[in-house]
């Protein structure tokens, strides 16, 4: 505090010796005092307990970030199962899910497909929304995509139209979601025909 007051006293002495510089000296002194007041009020000074709350907030935020970092690292290490590939008729993929508005998603690749069938079941019986997408490729014709959705009351077995006849390969994704607010189980199976 004495470091701040010494220059002020010096300016005051000059102002009393020479009244012409009294106005600028008074302005400078006023600015210094206002600056001290602002620093004292904004800077806090500690002891009020508010800083501890800020530290707790920062620690909680840091621990949440640590949890997220661990989850991200765990997800990075998790191996993704490759999509199944099928060359002959039979079950390509089966997916199941449990819960409220549960979603089961099956996927796979078909070589030289002749047809695709989707089988959906749910327990307890309730309507299910089924979304599908087929991307088929044939040399000379390129890639064509077919997609759609329907809402059956399972058990339901339905053939899906291929977007391209004589396709060399098709990639398919089918998702089935429960539409009722009641918890339940849903199952979807993709069958190559």
Residue pairs with C-beta under 8 A, 6 or more apart in sequence:
4 32
4 36
7 32
8 29
8 32
11 25
11 28
11 29
12 25
12 29
14 21
14 25
15 21
15 22
15 25
15 26
16 22
44 50
44 51
83 93
83 107
83 108
83 109
83 171
84 92
84 93
84 107
84 108
84 109
85 108
85 109
85 110
85 111
86 92
86 108
86 109
86 110
86 111
86 192
87 110
87 111
87 112
88 192
89 114
89 191
89 192
89 193
90 191
90 192
91 189
91 190
91 191
91 192
92 106
92 108
92 110
92 172
92 190
92 191
92 192
93 106
93 107
93 108
93 189
93 190
94 106
94 187
94 188
94 189
94 190
95 104
95 105
95 106
95 176
95 187
95 188
95 189
96 104
96 185
96 186
96 187
97 103
97 104
97 185
97 186
98 183
98 184
98 185
98 186
99 183
99 184
100 178
100 181
100 182
100 183
100 184
101 177
101 178
101 179
101 181
102 177
102 178
102 183
102 184
102 185
102 186
103 175
103 176
103 177
103 178
103 186
104 175
104 176
104 177
104 186
104 187
104 188
105 173
105 174
105 175
105 176
105 188
106 173
106 174
106 175
106 188
106 189
106 190
107 171
107 172
107 173
107 174
107 190
108 171
108 172
108 190
109 169
109 170
109 171
109 172
110 116
110 169
110 170
110 171
110 172
110 192
111 168
111 169
112 167
112 168
112 169
113 136
113 162
113 167
113 169
113 170
113 192
113 193
114 192
114 193
115 159
115 162
115 192
115 193
116 134
116 159
116 160
116 162
116 170
116 172
116 190
116 191
116 192
116 193
117 157
117 158
117 159
117 160
117 190
117 191
117 193
118 130
118 132
118 157
118 158
118 160
118 174
118 188
118 189
118 190
118 191
119 155
119 156
119 157
119 188
119 189
119 191
120 128
120 130
120 152
120 154
120 155
120 156
120 157
120 158
120 176
120 186
120 187
120 188
120 189
121 154
121 155
121 156
121 186
121 187
122 128
122 154
122 176
122 178
122 184
122 185
122 186
122 187
123 184
123 185
124 182
124 184
125 153
125 154
126 153
126 178
126 179
126 180
126 182
126 184
127 151
127 152
127 153
127 179
127 180
128 151
128 152
128 153
128 154
128 156
128 176
128 177
128 178
128 179
128 186
129 149
129 150
129 151
129 176
129 177
129 179
130 149
130 150
130 151
130 152
130 156
130 158
130 174
130 175
130 176
130 188
131 147
131 148
131 149
131 174
131 175
131 177
132 147
132 148
132 149
132 160
132 172
132 173
132 174
132 175
133 145
133 146
133 147
133 172
133 173
134 145
134 146
134 147
134 160
134 162
134 163
134 170
134 171
134 172
135 143
135 144
135 145
135 163
135 170
135 171
135 172
136 143
136 144
136 145
136 146
136 162
136 163
136 164
136 167
136 169
136 170
136 171
137 143
137 164
137 167
137 168
137 169
137 170
138 164
138 166
138 167
138 168
139 168
141 164
143 164
144 163
144 164
145 163
146 160
146 161
146 162
146 163
148 160
150 158
151 179
152 158
159 193
160 172
162 170
164 170
172 190
174 188
174 190
175 188
176 186
176 187
176 188
177 186
178 184
178 186
